[in-house]
Amino acid sequence: MTDSSRPHGTGPGVITPDGCAVDFYARMTEMGEPAIVHDAIAPGASILELGCGAGRITRPLVALGHPVVAVDESAEMLAHVRDAETVCARIEDLALGRRFAAVLLASHFINTDDTVARTAFLAACRRHVADDGCVIIQQQAPGWFASAADAENERDGIIFRTRNVSRPAADLVSATMEYVDGDRVWTQAFTARCLDDAELAAVLAGAGLRPDRYLTDDHSWLRALPVRGEPG
């Protein structure tokens, strides 16, 4: 979700500083993301995962043979992460003094409508990626911005509803996600900004990165490389 998320839920449960329901994220399983990341990097490559949540992507990456350092600002989220080094910190403030073969920025963070936050997220990627490494980024599929509409589906016993879809500007989509797990309900409002190829290249360049290639046909995953000579 983007930075404008504001979830709430019925029943007890911990809500993180950025508004995510820990109980809900602990229920989530991977949806093919680990395989995409694994196929884009070298076997056994070290990974810095930014915004790891409860570890639904972390665990499969470790199982695939990657040493992972998992970062999240919520200690409650990190308590669910297994077999990986964990760091409790905001992405924007992270300064480990270490470089990694791959840095993972998933969860559509790059689509935030907050330019300052987007810049900070990408700067964190650049200062932690090795000069011969890569940054793996998940964005909202560009085609989603035109097709987004109210919808409902179910996975792993959880009902996912997209509600109140609106377009406050030509390149923005706002909506509310509703997650139903038995008698528990969480809602999460967000606004996402579409970045076309030129805008994406520009925001990456501002962080000392350059687009390498898309990893999926819908362009929802991409690999970026550090620009040599640019500060990290």
C-alpha positions as CSV (number, residue, x, y, z in Angstrom):
1,M,0.0,0.0,0.0
2,T,1.0,3.6,-0.4
3,D,1.9,6.0,2.3
4,S,-1.6,7.4,2.6
5,S,-2.9,4.2,4.0
6,R,-5.2,4.5,7.0
7,P,-6.4,1.1,8.0
8,H,-8.6,0.2,11.0
9,G,-10.1,-3.1,12.1
10,T,-12.7,-4.6,14.3
11,G,-11.6,-6.6,17.3
12,P,-8.2,-6.5,19.1
13,G,-5.0,-6.3,17.2
14,V,-1.8,-4.2,16.9
15,I,-1.8,-1.3,14.3
16,T,1.7,-0.3,13.2
17,P,2.9,3.3,13.1
18,D,2.1,3.5,9.4
19,G,-1.3,2.1,10.0
20,C,-1.0,-1.6,9.1
21,A,-2.9,-4.3,11.0
22,V,-0.3,-6.8,12.2
23,D,-2.8,-9.7,12.6
24,F,-3.9,-9.3,9.0
25,Y,-0.4,-9.1,7.5
26,A,0.6,-12.2,9.6
27,R,-2.2,-14.1,7.8
28,M,-1.1,-13.1,4.3
29,T,0.9,-15.5,2.2
30,E,3.2,-14.9,-0.8
31,M,1.6,-14.4,-4.2
32,G,4.5,-15.2,-6.5
33,E,6.8,-12.3,-5.5
34,P,9.7,-14.5,-4.2
35,A,10.0,-16.3,-7.5
36,I,10.1,-13.0,-9.4
37,V,12.9,-11.7,-7.1
38,H,14.8,-15.0,-7.1
39,D,14.8,-15.2,-10.9
40,A,16.1,-11.6,-11.2
41,I,19.2,-12.1,-9.0
42,A,22.1,-14.5,-8.7
43,P,21.7,-17.7,-6.7
44,G,22.4,-17.0,-3.0
45,A,22.6,-13.3,-3.5
46,S,22.2,-11.2,-0.3
47,I,18.9,-9.2,-0.1
48,L,17.9,-6.2,1.9
49,E,14.1,-6.2,2.1
50,L,12.6,-2.8,2.9
51,G,9.2,-2.8,4.5
52,C,9.1,-6.6,5.1
53,G,5.9,-6.6,7.2
54,A,5.3,-9.9,8.8
55,G,7.7,-11.7,6.5
56,R,5.4,-13.3,3.8
57,I,8.1,-12.6,1.2
58,T,11.0,-12.9,3.5
59,R,10.5,-16.6,4.4
60,P,10.3,-17.9,0.9
61,L,13.4,-15.9,-0.1
62,V,15.3,-17.5,2.7
63,A,14.0,-20.9,1.7
64,L,15.3,-20.2,-1.8
65,G,18.8,-19.8,-0.4
66,H,19.1,-16.0,0.0
67,P,20.4,-14.4,3.2
68,V,17.9,-11.7,4.0
69,V,18.1,-8.6,6.2
70,A,14.4,-7.7,6.8
71,V,13.6,-4.1,7.7
72,D,10.3,-2.8,9.1
73,E,9.4,0.1,11.5
74,S,7.1,-2.2,13.5
75,A,8.7,-4.5,16.1
76,E,5.3,-6.4,16.2
77,M,5.6,-7.1,12.5
78,L,9.2,-8.2,12.8
79,A,8.3,-10.7,15.6
80,H,6.7,-12.8,12.9
81,V,9.8,-12.9,10.8
82,R,11.9,-16.1,11.0
83,D,15.4,-17.2,9.8
84,A,16.4,-13.7,8.7
85,E,18.3,-10.8,10.4
86,T,15.8,-8.1,11.3
87,V,16.2,-4.4,11.7
88,C,13.5,-2.2,13.3
89,A,13.7,1.2,11.4
90,R,11.9,3.5,9.1
91,I,13.0,3.0,5.5
92,E,13.7,6.7,5.1
93,D,16.1,6.7,8.1
94,L,17.9,3.4,7.4
95,A,21.7,3.7,7.3
96,L,23.3,0.2,7.9
97,G,26.7,1.0,6.5
98,R,26.5,-2.2,4.5
99,R,25.8,-3.0,0.8
100,F,23.7,-5.8,-0.6
101,A,23.6,-7.7,-3.9
102,A,19.9,-6.8,-4.1
103,V,17.6,-4.4,-2.4
104,L,13.9,-5.1,-2.5
105,L,11.3,-2.3,-2.5
106,A,7.9,-4.0,-2.8
107,S,4.4,-3.1,-1.7
108,H,4.0,-0.3,-4.3
109,F,6.0,2.2,-2.2
110,I,7.2,3.8,-5.4
111,N,3.6,4.8,-6.2
112,T,3.2,7.0,-3.2
113,D,1.8,10.4,-4.0
114,D,4.3,11.9,-1.5
115,T,7.3,13.0,-3.6
116,V,9.5,13.5,-0.5
117,A,8.8,10.0,0.7
118,R,9.4,8.4,-2.7
119,T,12.7,10.2,-3.0
120,A,13.7,9.0,0.5
121,F,12.7,5.4,-0.3
122,L,14.8,5.3,-3.4
123,A,17.7,7.0,-1.7
124,A,17.7,4.2,0.9
125,C,17.8,1.7,-1.9
126,R,20.8,3.4,-3.5
127,R,22.9,3.7,-0.4
128,H,22.5,0.1,0.4
129,V,22.9,-1.6,-3.0
130,A,26.3,-2.8,-4.1
131,D,27.9,-1.1,-7.1
132,D,27.4,-4.4,-9.1
133,G,24.0,-5.1,-7.5
134,C,20.4,-4.3,-8.3
135,V,17.2,-2.9,-6.9
136,I,14.0,-4.9,-7.4
137,I,10.9,-2.7,-7.3
138,Q,7.2,-3.5,-7.3
139,Q,4.9,-0.9,-8.7
140,Q,1.2,-0.9,-9.5
141,A,0.8,-2.3,-13.0
142,P,0.4,0.7,-15.3
143,G,-2.7,-0.8,-16.9
144,W,-4.3,-1.0,-13.4
145,F,-4.8,2.7,-13.3
146,A,-7.1,2.7,-16.2
147,S,-9.0,-0.5,-15.2
148,A,-9.3,-0.1,-11.4
149,A,-12.9,-0.5,-10.3
150,D,-14.8,-1.8,-7.3
151,A,-14.3,-5.5,-7.0
152,E,-14.3,-8.5,-4.6
153,N,-12.3,-11.7,-4.5
154,E,-11.2,-14.3,-2.0
155,R,-7.8,-16.0,-1.3
156,D,-6.7,-18.2,1.6
157,G,-10.1,-17.6,3.3
158,I,-9.7,-13.8,3.3
159,I,-12.2,-11.7,1.3
160,F,-10.6,-8.7,-0.5
161,R,-12.8,-5.9,-1.5
162,T,-11.9,-2.8,-3.5
163,R,-14.3,0.0,-2.8
164,N,-14.8,3.7,-3.5
165,V,-12.5,3.9,-6.5
166,S,-12.0,7.4,-7.7
167,R,-9.6,9.4,-9.9
168,P,-8.7,12.7,-8.3
169,A,-6.3,13.5,-11.1
170,A,-5.4,11.9,-14.4
171,D,-2.4,10.0,-12.9
172,L,-4.0,9.2,-9.5
173,V,-6.3,6.5,-8.3
174,S,-7.8,6.5,-4.8
175,A,-9.6,3.6,-3.3
176,T,-10.4,1.7,-0.1
177,M,-9.4,-1.9,0.4
178,E,-11.5,-3.9,2.8
179,Y,-10.2,-7.2,4.1
180,V,-12.5,-9.7,5.8
181,D,-11.2,-12.6,7.8
182,G,-14.1,-14.3,9.6
183,D,-15.7,-11.7,11.9
184,R,-12.7,-9.4,11.6
185,V,-12.6,-6.5,9.2
186,W,-9.8,-4.1,8.3
187,T,-10.1,-1.2,5.9
188,Q,-7.3,0.6,4.3
189,A,-7.6,3.8,2.1
190,F,-4.8,4.7,-0.3
191,T,-3.9,6.9,-3.2
192,A,-1.5,5.7,-5.9
193,R,0.3,7.7,-8.5
194,C,1.0,6.3,-12.0
195,L,4.5,6.7,-13.2
196,D,5.0,6.3,-17.0
197,D,8.3,5.1,-18.4
198,A,9.8,8.6,-18.6
199,E,8.7,9.6,-15.1
200,L,10.0,6.3,-13.7
201,A,13.3,6.8,-15.3
202,A,13.5,10.3,-14.0
203,V,12.7,9.4,-10.3
204,L,15.2,6.6,-10.5
205,A,17.9,8.9,-12.0
206,G,17.3,11.3,-9.1
207,A,18.4,8.5,-6.8
208,G,21.4,7.4,-8.8
209,L,19.6,4.5,-10.4
210,R,18.7,3.5,-13.9
211,P,16.0,1.2,-15.3
212,D,17.4,-2.2,-16.4
213,R,14.4,-4.3,-17.4
214,Y,10.8,-5.2,-16.5
215,L,10.5,-8.6,-14.8
216,T,6.8,-9.2,-15.6
217,D,4.7,-8.7,-18.7
218,D,2.4,-6.3,-16.9
219,H,5.4,-4.1,-15.9
220,S,4.5,-4.4,-12.2
221,W,8.0,-5.5,-11.3
222,L,11.3,-4.0,-12.6
223,R,15.0,-4.2,-11.9
224,A,17.1,-1.0,-11.6
225,L,20.9,-0.8,-11.5
226,P,23.1,1.7,-9.7
227,V,24.7,4.4,-11.9
228,R,28.4,4.1,-11.4
229,G,30.0,7.2,-10.0
230,E,26.7,8.4,-8.4
231,P,26.7,8.8,-4.6
232,G,25.2,5.9,-2.7
